[in-house]
Amino acid sequence: MGRHSGRRTKMKKNPRETEATTYSNTIPIDLLFEILLRLPAKSVTRFVSVSKLFAKIIRSQDFIRSFLFRSSKQKQRVLLAFSGVDKEEGRENWFFLSSSLEESSSPVFLSSTACHAPELRYTRPICVHGLISFVYGQEQIISNPTTGKSITLPLVKSRRRVLKRFFGYDPVDDIYKVLCVTEPMFGTGRKLVAASQCQVLSLESSNHQNSWRNFECSIPHRPQSEGICTNGVLYYYAHMGTEIMEPSLVRFDLRSETFDFLTILPVEVQNFLKSSNLINYKGNIASATRTSCHSFDLWVLEDFKKKQWLKVNLSIRSGLVDFRGIAHTGEIIYATYDLEDYHLILHDPKTNSRKFVEIDVNSYEFGRLSGVVSLVDYVESVMFS
């Protein structure tokens, strides 16, 4: 047998990584942090693969938080999420575009993602602080439209029936949370045999081993609407009381994980709890109810503790449209239903003027589409980079 030479083969380093490491070593980390912070989100995500130092900075909680803050101070944008169901593959394909509400420019394609869906989606996607939540039966997927990366949350471990999931962000502790409300599988008529039980999952960028925590809600209630998160608080409509028939607005503080209930609601809101569209109206929670093809009533909660509501009438003559929210400029945002001629309408109620944001779907190779969701107040995030 030949004698082994004992010589070791030297591994060649990636020239790109070596150059990047040498370059970054000559720049103070604080300065490198600021340089990366000023780059577009797409560029930042590409720098993750340049070197370990770049990846460490970009994936740090401090950088993610700083990037979100910087993005939130820029001109308001709307996220357009187009979907198409692939029944053969058992998935729903999503295509994300971002469009400015203050500039007349073409929408920017962000990314696409495929959600493998063993069950049909039965809720509208919710966008919170740069991330978007999809619910397919028992599965919940959190996606970042900016990076195109997604994670699937662990299944809720409970013998109880899952009623609803809500997605929110706590700006004080800088953490995303998911609230899951459950109830016993069996009851006596409409009465529940036990108090509503809830579970909370804290979503951290540095830890993908997220898990659910149980806690009891002393007041049984059954969620009736989708939720909205603003200033670290989740809001949604529910039925409560002995027979679970009393309409109420639920307020869940994400930081303290405590509930408050408001049972004094306008009659119009009580009649349309499930279809009421909760929005952020100039810093206050508001509920939009359709009164005709061209008009909506906006019920604004001016003070939760004082139980004060304000009614605002909105009207626009522009075919059948969907009310989507309020721009920072005070303009009312509507969206059309026709995918072939999809566009947003920004209506200024003071001057009665209108602006249009045209979306030419045919210019993108999306394939067959089945729906679109427009989400106001979108900010770019580099989470999951």
N, C-alpha and C positions, 0 to 999 in steps of 0.2 A: 504494500500500500504506500502511496506517495505521502510524504510528510507534509502536514499542513503548514503553510507559510506563516500563519498567524497575523498576516497583514489585514487590516480592517479597511473596508471600502468606505470612503467618505461620501456622505449624502450631500448632494448638491442642493443648496438653498434656492428658493424661489427668488430670482433677481428682483422681481417687483416688490416682494415683501421685504427683502434686504434693503432696497432703496428707500422704501417707505419708512422702515424702522430707523434707518440712519437719518433720514430727513426729519422724522418726528422727534428724535432725540436731541436735535439742535433747537427745537422750539419748546418753550415752557408749556407744560400741560394746560395751564389756565388759558394761555393764548390759543392753543390748539382747540380747546373746548369752545372758545368764542368764535373761532374760524368755522368750525363745523356747524355751530349754531346758526350761522348766517347763510348756510347753503340750502338749496331747495331740498325737500324731503326725499325725493328720488335719488339725488346725489348722495345724501347722507346714508341711505340704506346700502348703496353700492360700496361705500367706504368701509363697511363692516368687514368685508373680505380682504381688505388691504393689509391689515396687520392686527395682532392681538391687542395692541394699545388702542388702536382706533375702535375696535369692537368693544373693548372694556369701557371706553368713554361713552360711546353711542348707546350702549345697553344699560348704562347706569341710570338709577332712578332720578338723579339730579338732572341729567341731560334730557331725559324724556319729559320731565316736568317743565324744564326751561324751554324746550322746543314747543311744547303745547302752549305755554304762556305767550311766547312770541307769535305763534300762529293765530291765537285768539285775538291779538291786537291788530291783525291785518284786515283788509277789506272783507266784508261778509261774503261767504260762499255757500252754495247749496250742493248737496250730494245727490246725484241722480243714480239710482240703482235699478238697472234693467235686468229682468229675469226671463229665463226660458227653461221649461221642464223637459228633461230627457227621460222619458218613461222606460226606455229599454235599458239604460244604464242605472236607473233608479237614483237620479240626482237632479238638483236644480242648479243651473248655471247662472252666476251673477256677474254683471259687468258694471263697473263703477266709473262714473264721470263726475267731474267737479266743474261748476260754473260760477262765475262772479255775478253778484246781484247789482254791482255798482259800476261795472265796466261793460261795454258792448264788445265782448270777445267770444270766440268759439269755446265750447266746453272742452276741458282737458281730460283725456282718458287716463285713469289712474291705474287700474288693475282689474283682474277677473279672478273669480274663485268658484269652485264647484263644491256644493254641499250635498254629500251623499245622504239621501233622504229616504229611510225605510218607511216613514210615514209622511203624509202631506203636511205642509206648513199651514197653520191655521191662525197665525197672528201676523200683523204687519211688523216688518223689521224695525228695530228701534236704534237710533244713532245717539250715542252719548260721548261727548268729549273725544271725538276722533275714532271711536270704535263702534261697530255695529253688531247687534245681537239678532240671531236667527233661532227660532224654536221649531223643531220638527218632532212632534209627538213628545217622547221623553228625552230627546236629545236637544242640547242647546249649544250653538256654535257662536263664538265671538271672533269677529274678523276685523282686520285693519285694512280698509280700502286703499290707504296710501301705500302700504308695503305689499298687499296681496297675501299676507300671512294670516292664518287662522288657528284657533285651538278649539277643541271640543271639551266642554266641561264634564266632570264626572257625573254619573247618573245620581239622581236624588235617591238615597237609600231610605225608603219609607214604605210601609204597608198602607199608607194613607193615599187618598186621591190627590194628585197635584192639580190645583185649581188654576194657578197663574204664576208666571215668573216676571219679575221686574228688574230692569238693569239701570244702575245709577253710578254716580261718581261723587266721592266725598273730597272736596277741595282742601279741607283743613289737614286731613291725614294723607292726602294725595293717594287715594286708593279707590279702585272700582269695586262695586259690590253687586251681587245678584240676590234678590229676595224671592224666595219661593214660598207660596202660601198653600197649605194642604188642609184637608178635612178628613174625618173618618169615612171609610168606604160605605158604611151603613148608618142610617139614622132613623128616627121615627117621624115620618112625614117630612116636613121641612125643618124640623128641629134637629140640631146637632147633638150627638150624645157626649161630646166633649168640646172644649174650647179649640179654636183654630190653632193649629201648630204651624210654626214657620221655621224655615231654614235659611241661613245666610252663607254665602260663599264670598270670600275676599279674594279678588283677582290681583295678584302681584306679578310684575314684569320679571322679577328675578327668580320666581318660584312657580314652576308649572305644576307642582304637586298640590294643587288647590283642593280643599275639602270643605264639605258642608258642615255647619254648626246648627244644632237645634236650639230653639227657644220658644217659650209659650207666649201666645197673645191672649191676654185675659178677656178680651172681647171677641166672641166669635163673629166672623164676617165672611162674606163670599164676594170676591172681586168680580166686577161687572164690566170693566173697561180696560183699555191699555193704559199704561202709566206714562208719566213725564217726570224728568228729574231736573231740578233747578236749585242752585245754591246748596247742594248737598242734601236735598230733601226730595223724596219720592211722593208723588200724588197719584191717586187713582180712585175711581168710584167703586162703591161696594154696597151690598145689602147687609144689614146687621139687625140686631134685636132678637127677641125670643123666637119669632117665626122666620127670621132671616129675610124680612121683607121691607125693612126700613131703609130708604135710600140715604147714603152718606158719602162724604168726601173723606178719604183716608190720607193722612199725612204721616209719612214714615221718615224719621230722622236717621240718615245713614250712619252718622258718627256715634250717636248714643243708642241706636237701634231701639227706639221707642216709638209708639204709635199715638196719634191724636185723631179724633173723629169729629167731623162737622156734619150735623144732621139737618141743619137748616139750608135747604137747597131751593132754588127757583123751581116752580112747577114744571116749566119747560125742560129743565135739565133732568128732573126726576123722571119724566116721561121717556127720555131718550138716553138713559145711562150708558147702554152698550154702544150706541152709535155716536155719542158725544165725543168730539175731538178735543182733547186737552192740549193747550198750547201755552207758550210763554208770551204774555202780552205786556210789553214794557216793564218787565220785572215782576209782574203778577201772574198768577195762574188764571187761565180763562178757558171757557168751554164753548165751542162753536156748534150750534145746531142749525140745520138747514130749514128754512121756512118756505122756499120755492126753488125753482131751477136757477134763479139769478140772485137769491138773497140768503143771508145768514143772520142769526142773532148771536152776538158774542156776549156771554155772561162772564164778567170779570170779577174775581174775588179780590176786593180791595184790602180787606183785613180779615185774616183767618179767625183771630180771637174775638173780634167784634162782630163777626158773621155778616159783613157788609158786601153786597153784590151790586155791580153796576151793569146795566144793559146797554150794549152798543149795536146799532143796526148797520149791517154792511150790505151793499147792493152793487152788482156789476152786470151790465148787459153785454154778454159775450158768450152765448151758448151755454151748454152744460159744463160747469167747471167744479173742481174740488178745492175746498179751502185748505191751504197748507200752512199758513203761519203769518208772522209779522216780521218785516225787515227792520233793521236797526234805524232806517230812515223814516219808519212809520208807515211805509207802503204795505198794502195788503197783498199777500202772495197767493195766487191761484194757479192751479194746474189743469190742463185739459185731460180728457180721458182717451182720446184717439192716439194710439201708438204711432200711426203713420204720419200724423201731423201734431206731434207732441211739442208743447211749448209752455213756458211759464208766463204768467201775466202779473205785473207789478202795478197795482192800482193805488194812486195817491188820493185818498178821500177828500183832502183839503182842496186840491186843484181839479179833481176829477180827471186827472191825466193818467195815461197808461203807458207802460213800457213792456216790450216783449223780449223774452229770452228764447230764441229758436233752437231746437234740438233736432238736427238732421240725423235720425237714427239710421237711415239707409247708407250713410257715409261710413258706417262702421260694420265690420264683418262679424256681427253678433249671432247670425243664424236666426232661427225662428224664436221670436220673443212672445211672452204671454202676459207680461205686466211690467210696470215701472212704479217706483216709489221715489218721491222727492222729499229730501230731509233737510230742513232749514238749520242754519247755524252750524255748518260743518267746519271742523278745524282739523288740520293735518297732524298726525301723530307718527312717531317712529317706534312705537311699542311693537314687540314681536319682530324686530329687525334681525 
